[in-house]
Amino acid sequence: MVVDISETKSMWFGESEKRIKEIFDRYRNQVKGNAVTPILLFNEADAVIGKRKDLNNSSAVDRTENTIQNIILQEMETLDGIMIATTNLTQNLDAAFERRFLYKIKFEKPNITAKQAIWQTMIPALSDADANLLASQYDFSGGQIENISRKRTVDSIISGTEPTIETLVSYCQNELIDKTRKRVGFV
């Protein structure tokens, strides 16, 4: 059961908390009705299980967020099933949540051999030499390589020609985020 974080939020007072409780109630019903225990998946979980706010100078929104987090903590304590939470921002997780996860798995970026295979899977026309060049020159995740592959596909459709290796290198350069400049939005 995948939790859509955006569907847990409501502008109405008390509704967000109710929605979180309903998620766990639905999950409990699914557990009862299945021979195999289903998985409760919170994707991009840092949006709901981030560090709790200091309530001294807090707004109603902060208090609501803390209440939601307390509900989730209570539900995790009594959960009879499997809950998986994903995030790219582990540093933003509240310590109380971190303690409640039995397993914490960090996925490292792929090594050069794996990146070469990803490049060739995403762009089958890429030669071994070109895939190796891109894999060894750019320390990209699989998702970043997929972004570049999508750019290539879009540009190929628009221009009617296959992008060259030089064009792929320029896509790679654009995919790199210059940490010295402050950027607003995406180009």
C-alpha positions as CSV (number, residue, x, y, z in Angstrom):
1,M,0.0,0.0,0.0
2,V,1.6,3.2,-1.2
3,V,1.0,6.4,0.8
4,D,0.6,9.5,-1.3
5,I,2.0,12.1,1.1
6,S,0.1,15.0,-0.7
7,E,-3.2,13.2,0.1
8,T,-2.4,13.3,3.8
9,K,-2.5,17.1,4.0
10,S,-5.6,19.1,4.4
11,M,-6.3,22.8,4.9
12,W,-9.1,21.9,7.4
13,F,-8.2,21.7,11.1
14,G,-7.9,18.1,12.3
15,E,-8.4,16.6,8.8
16,S,-4.7,15.8,8.2
17,E,-4.5,13.9,11.5
18,K,-7.7,12.0,10.6
19,R,-6.2,11.0,7.2
20,I,-3.1,9.6,8.8
21,K,-5.1,7.5,11.2
22,E,-7.2,6.3,8.2
23,I,-4.1,5.2,6.4
24,F,-3.1,3.0,9.3
25,D,-6.6,1.7,9.7
26,R,-6.8,0.7,6.0
27,Y,-3.4,-1.0,6.3
28,R,-4.5,-3.0,9.3
29,N,-7.6,-4.1,7.3
30,Q,-5.4,-5.2,4.4
31,V,-3.1,-7.1,6.8
32,K,-6.2,-9.0,8.1
33,G,-7.5,-9.7,4.7
34,N,-4.3,-11.1,3.1
35,A,-2.4,-14.3,3.5
36,V,0.8,-12.5,2.7
37,T,1.6,-9.4,4.7
38,P,1.4,-6.3,2.5
39,I,3.9,-3.5,2.7
40,L,3.0,0.1,3.8
41,L,5.2,2.4,1.8
42,F,5.9,6.0,2.7
43,N,7.8,7.4,-0.3
44,E,9.7,10.6,0.3
45,A,8.8,10.1,4.0
46,D,10.8,13.1,5.2
47,A,7.8,15.2,4.3
48,V,5.9,13.6,7.3
49,I,8.5,12.2,9.6
50,G,11.0,15.1,9.5
51,K,12.4,16.7,12.6
52,R,9.7,17.9,14.9
53,K,9.2,21.6,15.5
54,D,9.9,23.4,18.7
55,L,6.5,24.3,20.0
56,N,7.6,27.4,22.0
57,N,7.3,29.8,19.0
58,S,5.1,27.6,16.8
59,S,2.2,28.1,14.5
60,A,-0.9,26.0,14.2
61,V,0.7,24.3,11.2
62,D,3.8,23.3,13.3
63,R,1.5,21.9,16.0
64,T,-0.5,20.0,13.4
65,E,2.7,18.6,11.9
66,N,4.0,17.5,15.4
67,T,0.6,15.9,16.1
68,I,0.8,14.0,12.8
69,Q,4.3,12.8,13.7
70,N,3.1,11.7,17.1
71,I,0.3,9.7,15.6
72,I,2.7,8.0,13.2
73,L,5.1,7.2,16.1
74,Q,2.2,5.6,18.0
75,E,1.1,3.7,15.0
76,M,4.6,2.4,14.4
77,E,4.8,1.1,17.9
78,T,1.8,-1.1,17.4
79,L,2.1,-1.9,13.7
80,D,1.6,-5.5,12.9
81,G,3.1,-5.5,9.5
82,I,5.9,-4.1,7.3
83,M,6.4,-0.4,6.9
84,I,9.0,1.0,4.5
85,A,9.9,4.7,4.4
86,T,12.1,6.2,1.7
87,T,14.0,9.4,1.6
88,N,17.0,11.2,0.1
89,L,17.2,13.4,3.1
90,T,18.1,11.2,6.1
91,Q,19.6,14.1,7.9
92,N,16.1,15.6,8.2
93,L,14.5,12.6,9.9
94,D,13.5,12.9,13.5
95,A,15.6,10.7,15.8
96,A,12.4,9.2,17.3
97,F,11.5,7.8,13.9
98,E,15.0,6.7,13.1
99,R,15.1,4.5,16.3
100,R,11.9,2.7,15.3
101,F,13.2,1.4,12.0
102,L,14.8,-2.0,12.4
103,Y,16.7,-1.8,9.1
104,K,18.3,1.2,7.5
105,I,19.6,0.7,4.0
106,K,21.7,3.3,2.2
107,F,22.0,2.9,-1.5
108,E,25.3,4.1,-2.8
109,K,25.8,5.5,-6.3
110,P,26.6,2.8,-8.8
111,N,30.3,2.0,-9.6
112,I,31.7,2.6,-13.1
113,T,30.8,-0.9,-14.3
114,A,27.2,-0.5,-13.1
115,K,27.0,3.0,-14.5
116,Q,28.2,1.8,-17.9
117,A,25.5,-0.9,-17.9
118,I,22.8,1.8,-16.9
119,W,24.0,4.1,-19.7
120,Q,23.7,1.2,-22.3
121,T,20.3,0.1,-20.9
122,M,19.0,3.7,-21.2
123,I,20.6,4.4,-24.5
124,P,21.1,1.0,-26.3
125,A,22.7,2.7,-29.4
126,L,25.6,3.9,-27.1
127,S,28.9,2.2,-27.9
128,D,30.9,0.5,-25.1
129,A,33.6,3.1,-25.4
130,D,31.1,6.0,-25.1
131,A,29.2,4.4,-22.3
132,N,32.5,3.8,-20.5
133,L,33.6,7.5,-21.1
134,L,30.3,8.8,-19.6
135,A,30.4,6.3,-16.7
136,S,34.0,7.2,-15.8
137,Q,33.7,11.0,-16.2
138,Y,30.4,11.6,-14.4
139,D,29.5,10.4,-10.9
140,F,25.8,10.2,-11.6
141,S,23.1,8.1,-9.9
142,G,20.8,5.9,-12.0
143,G,18.2,8.6,-11.8
144,Q,20.5,11.3,-13.2
145,I,21.4,9.0,-16.1
146,E,17.7,8.5,-16.7
147,N,17.2,12.3,-16.8
148,I,19.9,12.6,-19.4
149,S,18.4,9.8,-21.4
150,R,15.0,11.5,-21.4
151,K,16.6,14.8,-22.5
152,R,18.2,12.9,-25.4
153,T,14.9,11.3,-26.3
154,V,13.0,14.7,-26.3
155,D,15.8,16.4,-28.3
156,S,15.8,13.5,-30.8
157,I,12.1,13.8,-31.3
158,I,12.3,17.6,-31.7
159,S,15.3,17.7,-34.0
160,G,14.7,14.5,-35.9
161,T,18.3,13.4,-35.4
162,E,20.2,11.3,-33.0
163,P,22.3,13.3,-30.5
164,T,26.0,12.8,-30.8
165,I,28.3,11.9,-27.9
166,E,29.3,15.5,-27.7
167,T,25.6,16.4,-27.2
168,L,25.4,13.7,-24.4
169,V,28.4,15.2,-22.8
170,S,26.7,18.7,-22.8
171,Y,23.6,17.1,-21.2
172,C,25.9,15.6,-18.5
173,Q,27.4,19.1,-17.9
174,N,23.9,20.5,-17.6
175,E,22.9,17.8,-15.1
176,L,25.8,18.8,-12.8
177,I,24.6,21.3,-10.2
178,D,27.1,24.1,-9.7
179,K,27.1,24.4,-5.9
180,T,28.9,27.8,-6.0
181,R,25.9,29.5,-7.6
182,K,22.5,29.9,-6.1
183,R,19.9,28.7,-8.6
184,V,16.3,29.4,-8.6
185,G,14.2,26.8,-10.4
186,F,15.5,24.6,-13.1
187,V,16.8,25.3,-16.6
